[in-house]
């Protein structure tokens, strides 16, 4: 059965904080580290076999690269999970920098740390950044540290689209909508 609170909470938390929340909320006996290991194993398998870039995203990123625009990926995913995409999606080819939540003090997207670190690695002032994000806490924290935001529609019917449209500076229905 769908649990809206769990979905909303886990969408913002990194693996360790999310695993601890699940352990406490549902009274699990497993150590947080074991839950994280299992989630990373499941995420790795999913990214290895099913996760793809959204239609139009690769072309947009390539156009930015050709134009010399620095690009970073700011994610709460574990590097191990991201590595599973390598045969189909070369993250190093698409981005100048990759920042994973475990590399910053606050690994959750309701804190701006991952976005600020991405800007720092690119050598770009946060006010000169445009953050593409599909979760509300991410839009809020990126805007809160002075970055411009573009909320991106995703396939999840639970995505709070109206709230995202209201909070973000821009809205994008599909990566294919961007004129290159």
C-alpha positions as CSV (number, residue, x, y, z in Angstrom):
1,X,0.0,0.0,0.0
2,X,1.2,3.5,-0.9
3,X,2.5,5.5,2.1
4,X,2.5,9.2,1.2
5,X,4.5,10.2,4.3
6,X,7.2,7.7,3.5
7,X,7.4,8.7,-0.1
8,X,7.6,12.4,0.7
9,X,10.2,11.9,3.5
10,X,12.4,9.5,1.6
11,X,12.4,11.7,-1.5
12,X,14.5,14.3,0.4
13,X,16.7,12.1,2.6
14,X,20.0,10.5,1.7
15,X,20.5,6.8,2.2
16,X,21.7,6.9,5.8
17,X,19.1,9.4,7.0
18,X,16.4,7.6,5.0
19,X,17.4,4.2,6.3
20,X,17.4,5.5,9.9
21,X,14.0,7.1,9.4
22,X,12.6,3.8,8.0
23,X,14.2,1.8,10.8
24,X,12.7,4.0,13.5
25,X,9.3,4.6,11.9
26,X,8.6,1.0,11.1
27,X,10.4,-0.5,14.1
28,X,12.9,-2.6,12.1
29,X,15.7,-4.5,14.0
30,X,18.2,-4.3,11.1
31,X,21.1,-1.9,11.6
32,X,20.9,1.3,9.5
33,X,24.1,0.3,7.6
34,X,22.5,-3.0,6.6
35,X,19.4,-1.2,5.2
36,X,21.7,1.2,3.3
37,X,23.6,-1.8,1.9
38,X,20.4,-3.4,0.7
39,X,19.1,-0.2,-0.8
40,X,22.4,0.4,-2.6
41,X,22.3,-3.2,-3.9
42,X,18.7,-2.7,-5.2
43,X,19.5,0.7,-6.6
44,X,22.6,-0.6,-8.4
45,X,20.6,-3.4,-10.0
46,X,17.9,-1.0,-11.1
47,X,20.4,1.5,-12.5
48,X,22.3,-1.3,-14.2
49,X,19.2,-2.7,-16.0
50,X,16.5,0.0,-16.3
51,X,17.5,3.6,-15.5
52,X,17.9,5.8,-18.6
53,X,18.1,9.5,-19.1
54,X,14.8,11.1,-19.9
55,X,14.2,11.8,-23.6
56,X,16.0,14.9,-24.8
57,X,18.2,15.2,-21.7
58,X,21.3,13.8,-23.3
59,X,20.9,16.1,-26.3
60,X,20.4,19.2,-24.0
61,X,23.5,18.3,-21.9
62,X,25.6,17.8,-25.1
63,X,24.5,21.2,-26.4
64,X,25.5,22.9,-23.1
65,X,28.9,21.1,-23.3
66,X,29.4,22.3,-26.9
67,X,28.6,25.8,-25.8
68,X,31.2,25.6,-23.0
69,X,28.6,25.8,-20.2
70,X,29.9,24.0,-17.0
71,X,27.5,21.3,-15.8
72,X,27.3,19.4,-12.6
73,X,25.2,16.6,-11.3
74,X,24.1,17.0,-7.7
75,X,22.5,13.8,-6.4
76,X,21.7,12.1,-3.1
77,X,22.6,8.8,-4.8
78,X,25.6,6.8,-3.7
79,X,28.5,6.7,-6.2
80,X,28.2,2.9,-6.3
81,X,24.6,3.2,-7.5
82,X,25.6,5.8,-10.2
83,X,28.4,3.6,-11.4
84,X,25.9,1.0,-12.5
85,X,24.8,3.2,-15.3
86,X,28.2,3.4,-16.9
87,X,27.6,1.0,-19.8
88,X,24.5,3.1,-20.9
89,X,25.0,6.5,-19.4
90,X,28.6,7.9,-19.1
91,X,28.1,10.4,-16.3
92,X,31.7,11.6,-16.6
93,X,31.1,12.4,-20.3
94,X,27.9,14.4,-19.5
95,X,29.0,16.4,-16.5
96,X,32.1,18.4,-15.5
97,X,31.5,17.5,-11.8
98,X,29.4,15.0,-9.9
99,X,28.5,15.6,-6.3
100,X,26.9,12.8,-4.2
101,X,25.2,13.5,-1.0
102,X,27.6,11.5,1.0
103,X,30.3,14.0,0.1
104,X,28.7,16.9,1.9
105,X,27.7,17.7,5.4
106,X,24.0,17.5,4.8
107,X,23.3,14.7,2.4
108,X,19.6,15.6,1.9
109,X,18.2,17.9,-0.8
110,X,16.3,19.9,1.7
111,X,19.7,21.5,2.6
112,X,21.6,23.3,-0.2
113,X,25.0,21.6,0.5
114,X,25.0,19.4,-2.6
115,X,24.1,22.3,-4.9
116,X,26.6,24.6,-3.3
117,X,29.3,22.0,-3.6
118,X,28.4,21.5,-7.2
119,X,28.8,25.3,-7.9
120,X,32.1,25.3,-6.0
121,X,33.5,22.5,-8.0
122,X,32.5,24.2,-11.2
123,X,34.0,27.5,-10.0
124,X,30.7,29.3,-10.5
125,X,28.9,31.7,-8.2
126,X,25.6,30.1,-6.9
127,X,23.7,33.1,-8.2
128,X,24.9,32.2,-11.7
129,X,23.5,28.7,-11.5
130,X,20.4,27.1,-12.9
131,X,19.3,24.0,-11.0
132,X,17.0,21.5,-12.7
133,X,15.1,19.5,-10.1
134,X,12.0,17.3,-9.8
135,X,11.5,17.3,-6.1
136,X,10.1,20.2,-4.1
137,X,12.6,20.2,-1.2
138,X,15.4,20.5,-3.8
139,X,13.8,23.4,-5.5
140,X,13.3,25.2,-2.2
141,X,16.8,24.7,-0.9
142,X,18.4,25.7,-4.3
143,X,16.3,28.8,-4.4
144,X,17.1,29.5,-0.8
145,X,20.8,29.8,-1.5
146,X,20.3,32.1,-4.4
147,X,20.2,29.7,-7.4
148,X,17.7,29.9,-10.2
149,X,15.5,26.8,-10.4
150,X,13.7,24.9,-13.1
151,X,11.3,22.3,-11.9
152,X,11.2,19.3,-14.2
153,X,8.1,17.1,-14.7
154,X,8.7,13.5,-14.0
155,X,6.6,10.4,-14.7
156,X,5.7,9.9,-11.0
157,X,2.0,10.8,-10.7
158,X,2.7,11.7,-7.0
159,X,5.0,14.6,-8.0
160,X,3.5,17.8,-6.5
161,X,3.5,19.6,-9.9
162,X,1.4,22.6,-8.9
163,X,3.6,23.3,-5.9
164,X,6.7,22.9,-8.0
165,X,5.4,25.3,-10.6
166,X,4.6,27.8,-7.9
167,X,8.0,27.5,-6.1
168,X,10.4,27.2,-9.1
169,X,11.5,30.0,-11.3
170,X,10.8,27.9,-14.4
171,X,8.8,24.8,-15.3
172,X,9.8,22.1,-17.9
173,X,7.3,19.5,-19.0
174,X,9.9,17.6,-21.1
175,X,13.6,17.9,-22.0
176,X,12.5,17.6,-25.6
177,X,10.7,21.0,-25.2
178,X,14.0,22.9,-25.0
179,X,15.0,24.4,-28.4
180,X,18.7,23.6,-29.0
